[in-house]
Amino acid sequence: MATNPIGKGTKTIGINMQAKMAQELSKRAESMHISVSKYCKLILQEWIDSGKKLNLAEK
């Protein structure tokens, strides 16, 4: 079994998304001089900390 390079108590996840969205995340992360992974963690943590519910609906 491989060890997680971040350390104990962490989990690696992967997601598939439209290329346009992935490019936008890359652009925003690059503008802050951070990795896309770090950018995603920052915006997800901000959303979780806000306590707001995410309303999903079929399109």
HUBEL-V472618 format. One record per pair of residues at least 12 apart in sequence whose ideal C-beta (glycine too) atoms are under 7 Angstrom apart, sorted by the first residue. I is the first residue (numbers start at 1). GAP is how many residues later the second one is. If there is no record, write none. Layout:
# HUBEL-V472618
I|GAP ; I|GAP
This chain:
# HUBEL-V472618
25|14 ; 25|15
